[in-house]
Amino acid sequence: MERNLWADIETNQDYLNFRVLAGLVSQMILDANGRPLSIGISGGWGVGKSSMVKIVKQDIKERMAVSITTGGAEKNDFLFVDFNAWFYQGHDDAKAALMEEIARALTEKAEAETTTLEKGRNLLKRIDAFRVLRLVSEVGLTAASGIPVGGLLRTGKGLWEMFTDGDVSADDLQAAEEAVSKHRKDVAGLIKPRKAETPPQMIKEIRKQFEELLEELKVTLVVFVDDLDRCLPPTVIGTLEAMRLFLFMDRTAFVIAADDKMIKESVRVQFSSARPDDDIVTSYFDKLIQIPLRVPPLGTNEVKAYLMMLFAENSNLDTQVLERLREKVNEQLASSWKGNAITAAFVQGLIPNCSAELKAELELADRLARQMVASPKVGGNPRLIKRFLNTLSIRRSLAKVQHIAVDDAMFAKLLLFERFAPIAAFNSLTELISTAIDGKSEILAKLEETVRANKSVDDDLWPAGWKDASKDVEDWLKLSPSLSGVDLRGALHVGRESAPIITTEHKLSKQAAEVLSNLLTLKIGATKELKTSISAVPGAERAVIMDNLLERANSEKEWGLPSILFGLEALADADSVQAERLVTFLGDRPGSALKPSLIARVEAKPWAAKLMEILEQRKDLGGTRFEGCQESSRITHGYIEDQQRPRQERATCPQLA
């Protein structure tokens, strides 16, 4: 079944039991009974503030519909105005824009009443005049030209740019005069009747006319202000000041959805010259917001519910089945304090004939939820969860097109690591998978086995960048499915937009890649054919081959006869430059890791003498000369299978025992 992407927009579909808080807000507005009210709905970016606002609005309408049906209220008791300050940023004065939106809504409401309608139109004119006066004072051209610049923003196309380009010419003034002449009637209707009024007088008249309109219409104005925390400080302050004109006016209620931290920071920036302290900033905000509320953070139970409802929504369930599912899930969330959890089994039981595909997705949601909450890069944020699912859906589609068979849960697990892990850690994961034989990383398998056995991971086993996020990584490794023995190249390939995957094949020619593959799997000494193939590889590619061999060798804990040694010595035998790199690598192994069988294996090599010198100079090995170990090394070489030989070696060469 093909899946659609989830839209990153506000919704009135309540998948998180937000209706409890929304109902509280609605009831407060109803209980105010026309008394002024301001409510702040706060929360970080993407937590669902906009959705909460929509649910509040819907809840009020539903409550009023019930009240009207039972004869408890008159129709149209409430007038709703939605104002998104972000839309006006950079295009209009936020203060005047908010006033105009409110006045226009009141005017449209009053269309059936001639007297009230005229008052609404007059109010709009006053607001236009207020906008004109504000802009004229800012530009400072009234004295020079006598032309109301602000009022021509909509009538004289391009005049604003002419007057604000830093060079006011005679041609600019002439163009303005012509525009005024052409629209003289409109300008006169807006400006001349009010030209003697000062801004305070205009504001007083605006408030008076608003109050009269609200009283005559018998409505409570409910203004929802959203996305204020996306705006620049001047727009934030302008909107807040416009709200202040209406706050504490009878028959008004404001619901402001914004991150209070962002708003307070805007206040601080706007008044930076006065250097406001925290108390002043907080007081400014508190004077505007009577009742502060926060969107509650999501826990594991809520994230499970959200993920499962999103999957259910996208599975073409019957509308009635989906609505019943939503209600039951919210009921379960409401009683979660009793220990009632959201599980895949619980949700599956609510869906008649639940498909196998949806069951798998619900199981996936069950497994992912805890990591979605714990991950600092997701933190249970609904918007980030949607983005995660959209990315997952895209990668599944890419895999299908390219015929890459990867379990959905494996896609999700790798994507989750990509989301929460540091960049260095994710790059290490990429390298582990890319350089592993058939994409099956032995290091990942060892880490997973250790963590799932509840054992502590040795510091030197952690790949680069993993130890810094070890707790999160351990939780991730415990997640199903298991990474052990799984070819992860396909899953990594479809996610390569996140980090370029430089595989062995990208670095090496086909011939060199075959040599590397043979060296990685070598269990005995190199054959004549392999030696010939190594010699035929260019020196630059032999260096890349050694990079990959040493990367694998770095995970070895003991250096007696690890299987990787056979490939390393075969390459060193064919290339003196790579031999020096191997000597440096072996000479740097911890003393506890070195075993006599290593010396037995390599002592006859041309490059072994240099290794012996390095080891003899090691203070942690006691400065021992290794000639005395050669005889026992030969014995060890001849009897590797003999378990009694190490005791003889320890007697001859105790420093290496």
C-alpha positions as CSV (number, residue, x, y, z in Angstrom):
1,M,0.0,0.0,0.0
2,E,1.4,3.4,-1.0
3,R,1.6,5.9,1.8
4,N,1.1,9.7,1.7
5,L,3.3,12.1,3.5
6,W,2.0,13.8,6.6
7,A,1.4,17.6,6.2
8,D,3.3,19.8,8.6
9,I,0.4,22.1,9.3
10,E,-1.9,22.7,12.3
11,T,-4.9,20.5,12.6
12,N,-8.0,20.2,14.7
13,Q,-7.7,16.4,14.8
14,D,-6.8,15.7,18.4
15,Y,-4.4,12.8,18.6
16,L,-2.9,13.8,21.9
17,N,-5.8,14.5,24.2
18,F,-5.3,18.2,23.8
19,R,-9.0,18.7,24.1
20,V,-8.7,18.6,27.9
21,L,-6.6,21.8,28.0
22,A,-8.5,23.2,25.1
23,G,-11.8,22.7,27.0
24,L,-10.3,24.5,30.0
25,V,-9.5,27.5,27.8
26,S,-13.0,27.4,26.2
27,Q,-14.7,27.3,29.5
28,M,-12.7,30.2,30.9
29,I,-13.8,32.3,27.9
30,L,-17.4,31.3,28.3
31,D,-17.3,31.9,32.1
32,A,-15.9,35.4,31.6
33,N,-19.3,36.3,30.3
34,G,-18.1,39.3,28.4
35,R,-15.4,40.4,30.8
36,P,-12.0,41.1,29.2
37,L,-9.6,38.1,29.2
38,S,-6.2,37.3,27.8
39,I,-4.8,33.8,27.7
40,G,-1.3,32.8,26.7
41,I,-0.7,29.3,25.3
42,S,3.0,28.8,25.4
43,G,5.4,26.0,24.3
44,G,8.4,25.5,22.1
45,W,8.5,25.3,18.3
46,G,6.4,22.5,16.9
47,V,4.8,21.3,20.1
48,G,1.3,21.9,18.8
49,K,0.3,25.4,19.9
50,S,-1.4,26.2,16.5
51,S,-3.3,22.9,16.7
52,M,-4.3,23.7,20.2
53,V,-5.7,27.1,19.1
54,K,-7.8,25.4,16.4
55,I,-9.1,22.9,18.9
56,V,-10.0,25.7,21.3
57,K,-12.0,27.5,18.5
58,Q,-13.8,24.3,17.5
59,D,-14.6,23.5,21.1
60,I,-16.2,26.9,21.7
61,K,-18.3,26.5,18.6
62,E,-19.4,23.1,19.7
63,R,-20.3,24.3,23.2
64,M,-22.2,27.2,21.7
65,A,-24.1,24.9,19.3
66,V,-25.2,22.8,22.3
67,S,-26.2,25.9,24.2
68,I,-28.2,27.3,21.3
69,T,-30.0,23.9,20.9
70,T,-31.0,23.9,24.6
71,G,-32.1,27.6,24.4
72,G,-29.2,28.8,26.6
73,A,-27.6,31.3,24.2
74,E,-28.3,33.5,21.2
75,K,-26.8,32.7,17.8
76,N,-23.6,34.5,16.9
77,D,-22.7,35.3,20.5
78,F,-19.0,35.0,19.5
79,L,-17.0,36.6,16.7
80,F,-13.7,34.9,15.9
81,V,-10.7,36.6,14.4
82,D,-7.6,34.7,13.4
83,F,-4.4,36.8,13.2
84,N,-1.1,35.5,12.1
85,A,1.5,38.2,12.7
86,W,4.1,36.3,10.6
87,F,2.1,36.9,7.4
88,Y,2.4,40.7,7.8
89,Q,6.0,40.9,8.7
90,G,7.8,43.1,6.2
91,H,4.6,44.0,4.4
92,D,2.5,46.1,6.8
93,D,2.6,47.7,10.2
94,A,1.5,44.9,12.5
95,K,-0.3,47.2,14.9
96,A,-2.5,48.7,12.2
97,A,-2.9,45.3,10.5
98,L,-4.3,43.7,13.6
99,M,-6.7,46.6,14.2
100,E,-7.8,46.4,10.6
101,E,-8.5,42.6,10.8
102,I,-10.6,43.1,13.8
103,A,-12.5,46.1,12.4
104,R,-13.1,44.3,9.1
105,A,-14.6,41.3,10.9
106,L,-16.9,43.6,12.9
107,T,-17.9,45.4,9.7
108,E,-18.8,42.2,7.9
109,K,-20.7,41.1,11.0
110,A,-22.7,44.3,10.9
111,E,-23.7,44.2,7.2
112,A,-27.3,43.4,8.1
113,E,-27.7,46.6,10.2
114,T,-27.3,49.9,8.4
115,T,-26.5,52.0,11.4
116,T,-24.0,49.6,12.8
117,L,-22.5,49.0,9.3
118,E,-21.8,52.7,9.0
119,K,-20.0,52.7,12.3
120,G,-17.9,49.8,11.1
121,R,-17.0,51.6,7.9
122,N,-16.1,54.7,9.9
123,L,-13.9,52.6,12.1
124,L,-12.0,51.2,9.1
125,K,-11.4,54.8,7.9
126,R,-10.1,55.8,11.3
127,I,-7.7,52.8,11.2
128,D,-6.5,53.7,7.7
129,A,-6.0,57.3,8.9
130,F,-4.0,55.9,11.9
131,R,-1.8,53.9,9.5
132,V,-1.3,57.0,7.3
133,L,-0.4,59.2,10.2
134,R,2.1,56.6,11.6
135,L,3.8,56.2,8.2
136,V,4.0,59.9,7.5
137,S,5.6,60.6,10.8
138,E,8.2,57.8,10.1
139,V,9.1,59.0,6.7
140,G,9.1,62.7,7.6
141,L,8.0,64.0,4.2
142,T,4.7,65.7,5.2
143,A,6.4,69.0,5.8
144,A,8.3,68.8,2.6
145,S,5.5,67.8,0.3
146,G,2.2,68.0,2.1
147,I,1.4,64.6,0.7
148,P,0.2,61.7,3.0
149,V,2.7,59.1,2.0
150,G,1.4,56.2,4.0
151,G,-2.1,56.5,2.6
152,L,-0.7,56.1,-0.9
153,L,0.8,52.7,-0.3
154,R,-2.2,51.1,-1.8
155,T,-3.2,53.9,-4.3
156,G,0.1,55.1,-5.7
157,K,2.0,52.1,-6.9
158,G,5.7,52.3,-6.3
159,L,5.6,55.6,-4.4
160,W,6.8,54.0,-1.2
161,E,10.0,52.8,-2.9
162,M,10.5,56.3,-4.3
163,F,10.3,58.0,-1.0
164,T,12.4,55.5,0.9
165,D,15.3,55.0,-1.6
166,G,17.3,57.7,0.1
167,D,17.0,60.2,-2.9
168,V,13.7,62.2,-3.0
169,S,13.7,64.0,-6.3
170,A,11.4,66.5,-7.9
171,D,10.1,63.8,-10.1
172,D,9.2,61.7,-7.0
173,L,7.2,64.6,-5.6
174,Q,5.5,65.2,-9.0
175,A,4.5,61.6,-9.2
176,A,3.1,61.7,-5.7
177,E,1.0,64.8,-6.4
178,E,-0.4,63.2,-9.5
179,A,-1.4,60.1,-7.5
180,V,-3.0,62.2,-4.8
181,S,-4.9,64.1,-7.5
182,K,-6.1,60.9,-9.1
183,H,-7.3,59.4,-5.8
184,R,-8.3,62.7,-4.2
185,K,-11.7,61.5,-3.1
186,D,-10.4,58.5,-1.3
187,V,-7.7,60.4,0.4
188,A,-10.0,63.2,1.4
189,G,-12.4,60.7,3.0
190,L,-9.7,59.2,5.1
191,I,-7.6,62.2,6.1
192,K,-9.4,65.5,6.0
193,P,-12.1,64.7,8.6
194,R,-9.5,63.6,11.1
195,K,-6.5,65.9,10.3
196,A,-6.8,67.8,13.6
197,E,-6.7,64.6,15.7
198,T,-3.5,63.6,17.5
199,P,-2.6,59.9,17.8
200,P,-3.8,59.7,21.4
201,Q,-7.1,61.2,20.4
202,M,-7.4,58.8,17.4
203,I,-6.7,55.8,19.7
204,K,-9.3,57.0,22.1
205,E,-11.9,57.3,19.3
206,I,-10.9,53.9,18.0
207,R,-11.4,52.2,21.4
208,K,-14.7,54.1,21.8
209,Q,-16.1,52.9,18.4
210,F,-14.9,49.3,19.0
211,E,-16.8,49.3,22.3
212,E,-19.9,50.7,20.7
213,L,-19.8,48.1,17.9
214,L,-19.3,45.2,20.2
215,E,-22.2,46.4,22.4
216,E,-24.6,46.9,19.5
217,L,-23.7,43.6,17.9
218,K,-24.0,41.8,21.3
219,V,-20.9,39.7,20.5
220,T,-17.8,38.7,22.3
221,L,-14.7,39.2,20.2
222,V,-12.3,36.3,20.4
223,V,-9.0,37.0,18.7
224,F,-6.5,34.2,18.2
225,V,-2.9,35.5,17.7
226,D,-0.6,32.8,16.3
227,D,3.0,32.5,15.2
228,L,4.1,35.6,17.1
229,D,7.3,33.9,18.2
230,R,8.3,33.5,14.5
231,C,8.4,37.3,14.0
232,L,11.3,39.8,14.4
233,P,11.2,42.0,17.5
234,P,9.6,45.0,15.9
235,T,6.7,42.9,14.6
236,V,6.3,41.2,18.0
237,I,6.2,44.5,19.9
238,G,3.9,46.1,17.3
239,T,1.4,43.3,17.6
240,L,1.6,43.3,21.4
241,E,1.0,47.1,21.4
242,A,-2.0,46.7,19.1
243,M,-3.4,44.1,21.5
244,R,-3.0,46.5,24.3
245,L,-5.5,48.8,22.7
246,F,-8.2,46.2,23.0
247,L,-7.1,44.4,26.2
248,F,-9.3,44.9,29.2
249,M,-12.1,46.1,26.9
250,D,-15.5,44.5,27.6
251,R,-16.5,41.7,25.3
252,T,-13.0,40.8,24.2
253,A,-10.9,37.7,24.7
254,F,-7.4,37.2,23.3
255,V,-5.7,33.8,23.0
256,I,-2.0,34.2,22.2
257,A,-0.1,31.1,21.0
258,A,3.6,31.8,21.3
259,D,6.8,30.6,23.0
260,D,6.9,32.9,26.0
261,K,10.7,32.7,26.0
262,M,10.9,34.0,22.4
263,I,8.4,36.8,23.2
264,K,10.4,37.9,26.3
265,E,13.6,37.9,24.3
266,S,11.9,40.2,21.7
267,V,11.0,42.6,24.4
268,R,14.5,42.5,25.6
269,V,15.9,43.2,22.2
270,Q,13.4,45.9,21.4
271,F,14.2,47.8,24.5
272,S,17.9,47.0,24.6
273,S,18.9,50.7,24.9
274,A,17.1,50.8,28.2
275,R,18.8,47.5,29.2
276,P,15.8,45.9,30.8
277,D,16.4,43.3,33.5
278,D,14.6,40.0,33.7
279,D,12.0,41.4,36.1
280,I,11.1,44.2,33.8
281,V,10.8,41.9,30.8
282,T,8.7,39.5,32.8
283,S,6.4,42.3,34.0
284,Y,5.9,43.6,30.5
285,F,4.7,40.1,29.4
286,D,2.6,39.5,32.5
287,K,0.7,42.7,32.0
288,L,-0.5,41.4,28.7
289,I,-1.2,37.8,29.6
290,Q,-3.6,37.3,32.5
291,I,-3.6,33.5,32.3
292,P,-0.4,31.7,31.2
293,L,-0.8,28.1,30.1
294,R,1.7,25.7,28.5
295,V,1.2,22.9,26.1
296,P,2.2,19.8,28.1
297,P,5.3,18.0,27.0
298,L,4.7,14.5,25.5
299,G,5.7,11.4,27.4
300,T,6.3,7.9,25.9
301,N,2.6,7.1,26.1
302,E,1.5,10.2,24.2
303,V,4.2,9.7,21.6
304,K,3.0,6.1,21.1
305,A,-0.5,7.3,20.7
306,Y,0.6,10.1,18.2
307,L,2.7,7.7,16.1
308,M,0.0,5.1,16.0
309,M,-2.7,7.6,15.1
310,L,-0.6,9.0,12.3
311,F,0.0,5.5,10.8
312,A,-3.7,4.8,11.2
313,E,-4.7,8.1,9.5
314,N,-2.5,7.2,6.6
315,S,-3.8,3.7,6.1
316,N,-7.1,4.5,4.4
317,L,-9.3,3.4,7.4
318,D,-13.0,4.2,7.2
319,T,-13.7,7.7,8.6
320,Q,-16.0,6.3,11.3
321,V,-13.5,3.7,12.4
322,L,-10.7,6.3,12.6
323,E,-12.8,8.7,14.7
324,R,-13.8,5.9,17.1
325,L,-10.1,4.9,17.3
326,R,-9.2,8.5,18.1
327,E,-11.8,8.7,20.8
328,K,-10.7,5.5,22.4
329,V,-7.0,6.3,22.3
330,N,-7.7,9.7,23.9
331,E,-9.8,8.0,26.6
332,Q,-6.8,5.7,27.3
333,L,-4.5,8.7,27.5
334,A,-6.8,10.5,29.9
335,S,-6.6,7.5,32.3
336,S,-2.9,6.8,31.8
337,W,-2.3,8.0,35.4
338,K,-4.0,4.8,36.4
339,G,-1.3,2.8,34.5
340,N,-3.4,2.4,31.3
341,A,-0.8,2.3,28.5
342,I,-1.1,2.7,24.8
343,T,0.3,-0.4,23.1
344,A,0.2,-1.8,19.6
345,A,-2.0,-4.6,20.8
346,F,-4.5,-2.2,22.4
347,V,-4.7,-0.1,19.1
348,Q,-4.9,-3.2,16.9
349,G,-7.8,-4.5,19.0
350,L,-9.8,-1.3,18.1
351,I,-9.4,-1.7,14.4
352,P,-11.6,-4.4,12.7
353,N,-9.7,-6.6,10.3
354,C,-6.5,-4.7,10.9
355,S,-4.2,-5.3,7.9
356,A,-0.8,-6.9,8.4
357,E,1.0,-3.8,7.1
358,L,-0.8,-1.5,9.6
359,K,0.0,-4.1,12.4
360,A,3.7,-3.9,11.5
361,E,3.6,-0.1,11.6
362,L,1.9,0.0,15.0
363,E,4.5,-2.4,16.3
364,L,7.2,-0.1,14.9
365,A,5.6,2.9,16.7
366,D,5.5,0.9,19.9
367,R,9.3,0.3,19.6
368,L,10.2,3.8,18.5
369,A,8.3,5.9,21.0
370,R,10.7,5.8,23.9
371,Q,13.7,6.8,21.7
372,M,11.5,9.6,20.2
373,V,11.1,11.0,23.7
374,A,14.6,10.4,24.9
375,S,16.4,11.7,21.8
376,P,17.5,15.4,22.3
377,K,17.1,15.9,18.5
378,V,13.4,14.8,18.7
379,G,12.3,15.2,22.3
380,G,8.7,14.1,21.7
381,N,8.1,17.1,19.4
382,P,5.0,16.4,17.2
383,R,6.4,18.4,14.3
384,L,9.7,16.6,14.4
385,I,8.0,13.3,14.7
386,K,6.1,14.0,11.5
387,R,9.3,15.0,9.7
388,F,10.8,11.8,10.9
389,L,8.0,9.7,9.5
390,N,8.0,11.6,6.2
391,T,11.7,11.0,5.8
392,L,11.1,7.3,6.6
393,S,8.4,7.1,4.0
394,I,10.6,8.7,1.4
395,R,13.4,6.3,2.1
396,R,11.0,3.3,1.9
397,S,9.9,4.6,-1.5
398,L,13.4,5.0,-2.7
399,A,14.3,1.5,-1.6
400,K,11.3,0.1,-3.4
401,V,12.2,1.9,-6.7
402,Q,15.8,0.6,-6.5
403,H,14.7,-2.9,-5.5
404,I,16.5,-2.7,-2.1
405,A,15.0,-5.1,0.4
406,V,15.3,-3.5,3.8
407,D,13.0,-4.0,6.8
408,D,11.0,-0.9,7.7
409,A,12.1,-1.2,11.3
410,M,15.7,-1.2,10.2
411,F,15.2,2.0,8.2
412,A,13.6,3.6,11.2
413,K,16.4,2.4,13.5
414,L,19.2,3.9,11.4
415,L,17.2,7.1,10.8
416,L,16.7,7.4,14.6
417,F,20.5,7.2,15.1
418,E,21.0,9.8,12.4
419,R,18.6,12.1,14.3
420,F,20.0,11.9,17.8
421,A,23.7,11.0,17.4
422,P,26.5,13.5,17.0
423,I,27.7,14.0,13.5
424,A,31.0,12.3,14.3
425,A,29.1,9.3,15.6
426,F,26.9,9.0,12.5
427,N,30.0,9.3,10.3
428,S,31.6,6.5,12.2
429,L,28.5,4.3,11.7
430,T,28.7,5.1,8.0
431,E,32.3,4.0,7.9
432,L,31.7,0.8,9.9
433,I,28.9,-0.3,7.5
434,S,30.7,0.9,4.3
435,T,34.0,-1.0,5.1
436,A,32.5,-4.1,6.5
437,I,32.4,-7.3,4.5
438,D,28.9,-7.4,2.8
439,G,27.9,-4.5,5.0
440,K,27.8,-6.7,8.1
441,S,29.8,-4.9,10.7
442,E,31.5,-7.1,13.3
443,I,32.1,-4.1,15.6
444,L,28.4,-3.3,15.6
445,A,27.6,-6.9,16.3
446,K,30.0,-6.9,19.3
447,L,28.6,-3.7,20.7
448,E,25.1,-4.9,20.4
449,E,25.9,-8.3,22.0
450,T,27.7,-6.5,24.9
451,V,24.9,-4.0,25.5
452,R,22.1,-6.5,25.3
453,A,23.9,-8.7,27.8
454,N,23.9,-5.6,30.2
455,K,27.7,-5.6,30.2
456,S,29.8,-2.4,30.2
457,V,31.5,-1.5,26.9
458,D,35.2,-1.1,26.9
459,D,36.3,2.4,26.0
460,D,38.5,1.3,23.1
461,L,35.5,-0.6,21.6
462,W,33.5,2.5,21.1
463,P,33.8,3.9,17.5
464,A,34.7,7.6,17.2
465,G,32.1,9.9,18.7
466,W,30.0,7.2,20.3
467,K,31.2,7.3,23.8
468,D,30.0,10.9,24.2
469,A,26.5,9.7,23.7
470,S,27.0,6.3,25.1
471,K,23.7,6.1,27.1
472,D,21.6,7.1,24.1
473,V,23.6,4.7,21.9
474,E,23.2,1.8,24.3
475,D,19.4,2.4,24.3
476,W,19.5,2.5,20.5
477,L,21.5,-0.8,20.3
478,K,18.9,-2.5,22.4
479,L,16.1,-1.6,20.0
480,S,14.8,-4.2,17.6
481,P,15.7,-5.3,15.0
482,S,19.1,-6.6,15.7
483,L,22.0,-5.2,13.6
484,S,24.1,-8.4,13.9
485,G,24.7,-10.2,10.7
486,V,22.5,-7.8,8.7
487,D,23.7,-6.2,5.4
488,L,23.1,-2.5,6.2
489,R,24.5,-1.0,2.9
490,G,21.0,-0.8,1.3
491,A,19.5,1.1,4.2
492,L,22.5,3.4,4.3
493,H,22.4,3.9,0.5
494,V,18.9,5.4,0.4
495,G,19.7,7.8,3.2
496,R,22.9,9.1,1.6
497,E,21.6,12.6,1.5
498,S,22.5,12.9,5.2
499,A,26.1,11.8,4.9
500,P,28.0,10.8,1.8
501,I,28.8,7.1,1.9
502,I,32.3,6.5,0.5
503,T,32.5,2.8,0.1
504,T,35.5,0.8,-0.8
505,E,34.3,0.5,-4.3
506,H,34.1,4.3,-4.7
507,K,37.8,4.6,-3.5
508,L,39.2,1.6,-5.4
509,S,39.3,0.1,-8.9
510,K,37.5,-3.1,-9.4
511,Q,40.8,-5.0,-9.3
512,A,41.9,-3.3,-6.1
513,A,38.5,-3.9,-4.5
514,E,38.8,-7.6,-5.2
515,V,42.3,-7.6,-3.6
516,L,40.9,-5.9,-0.5
517,S,38.0,-8.4,-0.3
518,N,40.5,-11.3,-0.5
519,L,42.8,-9.9,2.1
520,L,39.9,-9.3,4.6
521,T,38.8,-12.9,4.3
522,L,42.3,-14.4,4.3
523,K,42.7,-17.2,6.9
524,I,46.2,-18.5,5.9
525,G,49.2,-17.2,4.1
526,A,48.7,-15.5,0.8
527,T,48.7,-17.6,-2.4
528,K,51.0,-16.9,-5.3
529,E,48.0,-15.6,-7.3
530,L,47.1,-13.2,-4.5
531,K,50.6,-11.9,-4.2
532,T,50.7,-11.3,-7.9
533,S,47.3,-9.4,-7.7
534,I,48.6,-7.2,-4.9
535,S,51.8,-6.3,-6.8
536,A,49.6,-5.3,-9.8
537,V,47.6,-2.8,-7.7
538,P,49.0,0.9,-8.0
539,G,50.7,2.2,-4.8
540,A,48.0,4.8,-4.1
541,E,45.3,2.1,-4.1
542,R,47.5,-0.2,-1.9
543,A,47.4,2.7,0.7
544,V,43.6,2.7,0.6
545,I,43.6,-1.0,1.1
546,M,45.8,-0.7,4.1
547,D,43.5,2.0,5.5
548,N,40.6,-0.5,5.4
549,L,42.7,-3.3,6.9
550,L,44.0,-1.2,9.8
551,E,40.4,0.1,10.4
552,R,39.3,-3.5,10.9
553,A,42.5,-4.4,12.9
554,N,41.9,-1.6,15.3
555,S,39.0,-3.5,16.9
556,E,41.2,-6.5,17.8
557,K,41.8,-6.9,21.6
558,E,44.6,-9.5,21.4
559,W,47.5,-9.7,19.1
560,G,48.5,-13.3,18.8
561,L,47.2,-14.6,15.5
562,P,44.0,-12.6,14.7
563,S,42.7,-13.4,11.3
564,I,43.2,-9.9,10.1
565,L,47.0,-10.3,10.6
566,F,47.3,-12.6,7.5
567,G,45.9,-9.9,5.2
568,L,48.1,-7.2,6.8
569,E,51.3,-9.1,6.4
570,A,50.5,-10.1,2.8
571,L,50.1,-6.4,1.9
572,A,53.2,-5.4,3.9
573,D,55.3,-8.1,2.1
574,A,54.4,-6.6,-1.2
575,D,54.8,-2.9,-0.4
576,S,57.5,-1.5,1.9
577,V,55.6,1.7,2.5
578,Q,52.6,-0.2,3.8
579,A,55.0,-2.4,5.8
580,E,56.2,0.7,7.7
581,R,52.6,1.6,8.5
582,L,52.0,-1.9,9.8
583,V,55.1,-1.8,11.9
584,T,54.0,1.5,13.5
585,F,50.5,0.0,14.1
586,L,51.8,-3.2,15.7
587,G,54.4,-1.3,17.7
588,D,51.7,0.8,19.2
589,R,49.5,-2.1,20.5
590,P,49.0,-2.2,24.3
591,G,51.5,-4.5,26.2
592,S,48.6,-6.6,27.5
593,A,47.4,-7.3,23.9
594,L,50.8,-8.6,22.6
595,K,51.2,-12.3,22.6
596,P,54.3,-14.5,21.8
597,S,52.6,-16.0,18.8
598,L,52.7,-12.6,17.0
599,I,56.5,-12.6,17.2
600,A,56.6,-16.2,16.0
601,R,54.5,-15.3,13.0
602,V,56.3,-12.1,11.8
603,E,59.9,-12.5,13.0
604,A,61.2,-13.8,9.7
605,K,59.7,-10.9,7.7
606,P,62.0,-8.3,6.3
607,W,60.2,-5.6,8.2
608,A,60.2,-7.5,11.6
609,A,63.5,-6.1,12.7
610,K,62.1,-2.6,12.9
611,L,59.2,-3.9,14.9
612,M,61.5,-5.6,17.4
613,E,63.5,-2.4,17.9
614,I,60.2,-0.5,18.7
615,L,59.1,-3.1,21.1
616,E,62.5,-3.3,22.8
617,Q,62.3,0.5,23.4
618,R,58.9,0.3,25.0
619,K,59.2,1.0,28.8
620,D,56.0,-0.9,29.5
621,L,57.7,-4.1,28.2
622,G,60.7,-3.6,30.4
623,G,63.2,-2.9,27.6
624,T,63.6,-6.7,26.9
625,R,65.7,-7.8,24.0
626,F,63.7,-10.2,21.9
627,E,66.5,-12.4,20.5
628,G,66.1,-14.6,23.5
629,C,62.5,-15.3,22.5
630,Q,63.3,-16.4,19.0
631,E,63.7,-20.1,19.8
632,S,60.4,-20.3,21.7
633,S,58.8,-18.3,18.9
634,R,59.9,-21.0,16.4
635,I,58.4,-23.6,18.7
636,T,55.2,-21.7,19.0
637,H,55.1,-21.3,15.2
638,G,55.4,-25.0,14.7
639,Y,52.9,-26.0,17.4
640,I,50.2,-23.3,17.4
641,E,47.6,-25.9,18.3
642,D,49.5,-27.1,21.3
643,Q,47.9,-25.6,24.4
644,Q,50.9,-26.5,26.6
645,R,53.4,-24.3,24.6
646,P,52.5,-20.9,26.1
647,R,53.8,-22.1,29.5
648,Q,57.2,-22.8,28.0
649,E,57.1,-19.4,26.3
650,R,56.4,-17.6,29.5
651,A,59.4,-19.2,31.1
652,T,61.7,-18.1,28.2
653,C,60.2,-14.7,27.5
654,P,58.0,-13.6,30.5
655,Q,57.6,-10.0,29.2
656,L,55.5,-11.2,26.3
657,A,53.6,-13.9,28.3
